[in-house]
Amino acid sequence: QGEKMEGEREQPMFALLVRPNDKLRQDIVSERITAAIVAGYRNYMPDHELILCCHREPWAVLADIVEIKMLRLYGISCRDIEAAGYSTREEMAREFQKYCPNLDQNTPFTVIRWQNVRGKLVDDFKRKEELEHSEDYCT
């Protein structure tokens, strides 16, 4: 093992692909969505960085993983369901049914919670918000 180079990472970074959807991207950037619920058990770890990105549209942001839960469909809390952008458990189940046709109450899931979303998209969003709330803004 050699010396660490400047800027070399001590911990692994994790990535999460986000489906191409403008509203979903805006909700992540604005931190209205602060969690993802993914089918299967994933080896994400708290206190690591997470890249949220889209494989079909050129965007990405960085966040800090704060909590990981591995559980079954029936164990996902209302708090986690809402943090992931769903209104109800039924809405979430309908969405997953599209991709997991064999979904049932025993299907394993991982809940990934994050905070401190950052990057160019976030900076641009905050600048736009500040401008829209300034006295000089008119449409």
BELVENDA-V460802 format. One record per residue. N is the residue number from 1. RES is the residue in three letters. PHI is phi in whole degrees, -180 to 180 (* if undefined). OMEGA is omega in radians with two decimals (none if undefined). NEAR is the number of other C-alpha atoms within 8 Angstrom. Layout:
{{N & RES & PHI & OMEGA & NEAR} {N & RES & PHI & OMEGA & NEAR}}
//
This chain:
{{1 & GLN & * & 3.11 & 2} {2 & GLY & -89 & 3.10 & 3} {3 & GLU & -70 & 3.09 & 4} {4 & LYS & -74 & 3.08 & 5} {5 & MET & -82 & 3.13 & 5} {6 & GLU & -59 & 3.13 & 4} {7 & GLY & 82 & -3.14 & 4} {8 & GLU & -69 & -3.08 & 6} {9 & ARG & -78 & 3.06 & 5} {10 & GLU & -86 & -3.05 & 4} {11 & GLN & -118 & 3.07 & 5} {12 & PRO & -68 & 3.08 & 7} {13 & MET & -110 & -3.14 & 8} {14 & PHE & -108 & 3.11 & 9} {15 & ALA & -126 & 3.09 & 8} {16 & LEU & -134 & 3.09 & 8} {17 & LEU & -77 & -3.14 & 8} {18 & VAL & -115 & -3.11 & 8} {19 & ARG & -64 & -3.13 & 7} {20 & PRO & -70 & -3.10 & 10} {21 & ASN & -159 & -3.06 & 6} {22 & ASP & -60 & -3.13 & 6} {23 & LYS & -65 & 3.12 & 6} {24 & LEU & -61 & 3.12 & 9} {25 & ARG & -60 & 3.13 & 9} {26 & GLN & -63 & 3.13 & 8} {27 & ASP & -67 & 3.08 & 10} {28 & ILE & -72 & -3.11 & 11} {29 & VAL & -62 & -3.11 & 13} {30 & SER & -85 & -3.13 & 9} {31 & GLU & 65 & 2.95 & 9} {32 & ARG & -75 & 3.01 & 9} {33 & ILE & -109 & -3.09 & 11} {34 & THR & -130 & -3.14 & 11} {35 & ALA & -156 & 3.00 & 11} {36 & ALA & -133 & 3.06 & 9} {37 & ILE & -117 & -3.08 & 11} {38 & VAL & -122 & 3.13 & 8} {39 & ALA & -69 & 3.13 & 8} {40 & GLY & 90 & 3.09 & 8} {41 & TYR & -91 & -3.11 & 9} {42 & ARG & -117 & -3.08 & 6} {43 & ASN & -96 & 3.03 & 4} {44 & TYR & -66 & -3.12 & 7} {45 & MET & -132 & 3.05 & 8} {46 & PRO & -61 & 3.12 & 9} {47 & ASP & 66 & 3.03 & 7} {48 & HIS & -123 & 3.11 & 11} {49 & GLU & -84 & -3.13 & 11} {50 & LEU & -127 & 3.00 & 13} {51 & ILE & -96 & 3.02 & 12} {52 & LEU & -100 & -3.05 & 12} {53 & CYS & -149 & 3.12 & 12} {54 & CYS & -117 & -3.13 & 12} {55 & HIS & -84 & -3.13 & 9} {56 & ARG & -112 & 3.12 & 6} {57 & GLU & -127 & -3.04 & 6} {58 & PRO & -80 & 3.04 & 7} {59 & TRP & -150 & 3.08 & 7} {60 & ALA & -161 & 3.00 & 10} {61 & VAL & -136 & 3.13 & 14} {62 & LEU & -111 & 3.10 & 11} {63 & ALA & -146 & 3.09 & 13} {64 & ASP & -105 & 3.09 & 13} {65 & ILE & -73 & -3.13 & 15} {66 & VAL & -112 & -3.11 & 10} {67 & GLU & -159 & 3.06 & 10} {68 & ILE & -130 & 3.06 & 12} {69 & LYS & -132 & 3.05 & 7} {70 & MET & -113 & -3.07 & 10} {71 & LEU & -156 & 3.11 & 9} {72 & ARG & -93 & -3.11 & 11} {73 & LEU & -50 & -3.09 & 11} {74 & TYR & -67 & -3.11 & 6} {75 & GLY & -92 & -3.13 & 6} {76 & ILE & -73 & -3.06 & 10} {77 & SER & -78 & 3.06 & 6} {78 & CYS & -60 & 3.11 & 8} {79 & ARG & -59 & 3.13 & 6} {80 & ASP & -69 & 3.13 & 11} {81 & ILE & -61 & 3.13 & 15} {82 & GLU & -69 & 3.13 & 10} {83 & ALA & -64 & 3.12 & 12} {84 & ALA & -88 & 3.04 & 11} {85 & GLY & 95 & 3.11 & 8} {86 & TYR & -99 & 3.12 & 10} {87 & SER & -83 & -3.07 & 8} {88 & THR & -143 & 3.06 & 9} {89 & ARG & -63 & -3.13 & 9} {90 & GLU & -65 & 3.10 & 6} {91 & GLU & -61 & 3.12 & 9} {92 & MET & -62 & -3.13 & 11} {93 & ALA & -62 & 3.10 & 9} {94 & ARG & -62 & 3.13 & 8} {95 & GLU & -64 & 3.14 & 8} {96 & PHE & -68 & -3.14 & 10} {97 & GLN & -59 & 3.12 & 10} {98 & LYS & -62 & -3.05 & 7} {99 & TYR & -104 & -3.12 & 6} {100 & CYS & -127 & -3.05 & 7} {101 & PRO & -62 & -3.14 & 7} {102 & ASN & -95 & -3.12 & 5} {103 & LEU & -58 & 3.00 & 10} {104 & ASP & -147 & -3.06 & 6} {105 & GLN & -63 & -3.13 & 7} {106 & ASN & -99 & 3.12 & 8} {107 & THR & -63 & 3.13 & 10} {108 & PRO & -77 & 3.12 & 11} {109 & PHE & -136 & 2.97 & 13} {110 & THR & -120 & 3.04 & 14} {111 & VAL & -102 & -3.14 & 14} {112 & ILE & -115 & 3.10 & 13} {113 & ARG & -108 & -3.14 & 11} {114 & TRP & -138 & 3.05 & 13} {115 & GLN & -149 & 3.08 & 10} {116 & ASN & 57 & 3.09 & 6} {117 & VAL & -68 & -3.08 & 13} {118 & ARG & -150 & -3.14 & 11} {119 & GLY & 137 & -3.08 & 9} {120 & LYS & -59 & 3.12 & 7} {121 & LEU & -60 & 3.13 & 11} {122 & VAL & -68 & 3.11 & 12} {123 & ASP & -59 & 3.13 & 9} {124 & ASP & -63 & 3.13 & 8} {125 & PHE & -61 & -3.13 & 10} {126 & LYS & -65 & 3.09 & 8} {127 & ARG & -62 & 3.13 & 8} {128 & LYS & -64 & 3.10 & 8} {129 & GLU & -60 & 3.13 & 8} {130 & GLU & -61 & 3.14 & 8} {131 & LEU & -63 & -3.12 & 9} {132 & GLU & -66 & -3.14 & 8} {133 & HIS & -99 & 3.12 & 7} {134 & SER & -84 & -3.13 & 7} {135 & GLU & -69 & -3.07 & 4} {136 & ASP & -86 & -3.07 & 5} {137 & TYR & -83 & 3.01 & 8} {138 & CYS & -143 & -3.12 & 4} {139 & THR & -100 & none & 2}}
//
